[in-house]
Amino acid sequence: MVVTVSLSIPRSEPIAAQGRDRVKLLVCASEYYPHGFGIANVAHHVVERLRERGVSCTVCSPTGPGIHVGSRRLIRDLAIGGLLYYWHRVSRLQEAREFDVAWLHNPLFLGKSPFPRAVATVHSTYLNKLHQGMAPSPYYRVSASIEQRSLRRLAESTRFTAVSETVEADLEEIGIARSAVDLVPNGVDTTVFSPVKDREGLREKWGIPVDRTVLLSLGRVSEAKQPVRLVEVFDRVRESVPDALLVVAGGGEQLERTRGRAKALGICDHVRFLGPVDYQQVPDLYRLADCFVMASRSEGSPLSLLEALSSGLPAIVSAIPPLQFVGDANLGRVVEFADPDRAASTIADYLRTDLQHAGRQAREFVTEHHDWSVIADQYLALFEAESR
């Protein structure tokens, strides 16, 4: 199911003129492009398109580029401790009331928000990670408690958006009324992430055989992504599809363990680990593949999945609510990775179908529903409404 927010934007006046006349936006994010991942990219892409519409945007993050507060190093080393320090510094901003509205990404204020008018976008929750049994559980239990206290207090003066129905449900459990939350999915730059005809040339560049059926897993190699389970399922897939090759791109705390599992299974010739890759290389990795695969047990609204679909790749995803739209819109297959034999059989059967046709459907779907311009207009309508 496609999640969108329906808001009334007057069409008698150009959007750019509305933004120029009415909105001076402060964007508060604990990471911002080119430093970071999901939040960084969402904020960056929406900001760039809002500026095209005449909106004045100032970004406040540990790396700016407008206002520098907080510390990337503390966020990396102390996790939620570094995030709390960032949001504490945001709460002390002298410039807070100079803006018409603030856009807050996964806010964690221990005290009161300094912004009388704000939209808070929640990308994922600690509560969900706690429910998923992520380790260490004491850390996620404490983090979820802090999150709940912060968001409940923030709800007194802030409009919320959720990137998926799962996040919306999490917010309701936290104590945020559904009437205070709008669903605004993540987007993708469909000009950057697009199909290419010379797939063979790209494979030669990366040293990948041109005659293999390539499944691509791209993203952080973390516990939530279940990379070890993915390798175990793939071991069964290759028995039915001998030319299948799994390419794992990305770094993370589970990378060496996943490599070790592939070695123990004796499938190192069938699994290629690329390690961390530069973001500028990512579009070509999608283009050289035949199919995208995601075995996650917890997701918000993954950008990598949208990027893959936009690049003309069908997808094989785990059976969790944020990824169900892949099956609903016939963009690939939804499988139960908890049942490795059944998952492998489903994947093997799907790899024998017309993947190129499915890829064209995926491209059309994303262009219509998830282009960043579409998403930016949805956010602009919310910012306009809050600033009045």
GITA-V549794 format. One record per backbone hydrogen bond with DSSP energy under -0.5 kcal/mol. CO is the residue of the C=O (numbers start at 0). NH is the residue of the N-H. Records with the same first field share a line. If there is no record, write none. Layout:
CO: NH + NH
This chain:
1: 3
2: 184
4: 6
6: 8
7: 9
13: 17
14: 18
15: 19
16: 20
17: 21
18: 22
21: 23
22: 24 + 55
23: 99 + 100
24: 26 + 57
25: 27 + 102
26: 28 + 59
27: 104
31: 34
33: 35
34: 31
36: 40
37: 41
38: 42
39: 32 + 43
40: 44
41: 45
42: 46
43: 47
44: 48
45: 49
46: 50
47: 51
48: 52
49: 52 + 54
50: 53
52: 19
54: 56
55: 24
57: 26
58: 60 + 65 + 66
59: 28
60: 63 + 68
66: 60 + 68
70: 74
71: 75
72: 76
73: 77 + 81
74: 78
77: 80
78: 81 + 82
79: 83
80: 84
81: 85
82: 86
83: 87
84: 88
85: 89
86: 90
87: 91
88: 91
89: 92
92: 95
94: 97
95: 98
100: 25
101: 103 + 118
102: 27
103: 105 + 120
113: 115
116: 101
117: 158
118: 103 + 120
119: 121 + 160
120: 105 + 122
121: 162
124: 128
125: 129
126: 130
127: 131
128: 133
129: 132
135: 138 + 139
136: 140
137: 141
138: 142
139: 143
140: 144
141: 145
142: 146
143: 147
144: 148
145: 149
146: 150
147: 151
148: 152
149: 153
150: 154
152: 155
153: 156 + 157
156: 117
158: 119
159: 181
160: 121
161: 183
163: 167
164: 168
165: 169
166: 170
167: 171
168: 172
169: 173
170: 174 + 175
174: 176
176: 179
177: 180
179: 159
181: 161 + 183
187: 189 + 371
188: 192
191: 193
196: 198
197: 201
198: 202
199: 203
200: 204
201: 205
202: 206 + 207
203: 206
208: 211
211: 213
212: 214 + 244
213: 215 + 289 + 290
214: 246
215: 217 + 292
216: 248
219: 221
220: 253
221: 224 + 225 + 226
222: 225
223: 296 + 297
225: 229
226: 230
227: 231
228: 232
229: 233
230: 234
231: 235
232: 235 + 236
233: 237
235: 238 + 239
236: 239 + 240
240: 243
242: 212
244: 214 + 246
245: 247 + 271
246: 216 + 248
247: 273 + 274
248: 218
250: 220
251: 254
253: 257
254: 258
255: 259
256: 260
257: 261
258: 262
259: 263
260: 264
261: 265 + 266
262: 265
266: 269 + 270
269: 245
270: 272
271: 247 + 273
274: 249
277: 280 + 281
278: 281
280: 284
281: 285
282: 286
283: 287
284: 288
285: 288
289: 313
290: 215
291: 315
293: 317
301: 305
302: 306
303: 307
304: 308
305: 309
306: 310
307: 312
308: 311
313: 291
314: 316 + 332
315: 293
316: 334
317: 319
319: 322 + 323
320: 323
322: 325
323: 326 + 327
324: 328
325: 330 + 331
326: 329
330: 314
332: 316 + 334
334: 318 + 336
335: 338
337: 339
338: 342
339: 343
340: 344
341: 345
342: 346
343: 347
344: 348
345: 349
346: 350
347: 351
348: 351
349: 352
352: 354
353: 357
354: 358
355: 359
356: 360
357: 361
358: 362
359: 363
360: 364
361: 365
362: 366
363: 367
364: 368
365: 369 + 370
369: 187
370: 373 + 374
371: 375
372: 376
373: 377
374: 378
375: 379
376: 380
377: 381
378: 382
379: 383
380: 384
381: 385
382: 386
383: 387
384: 387
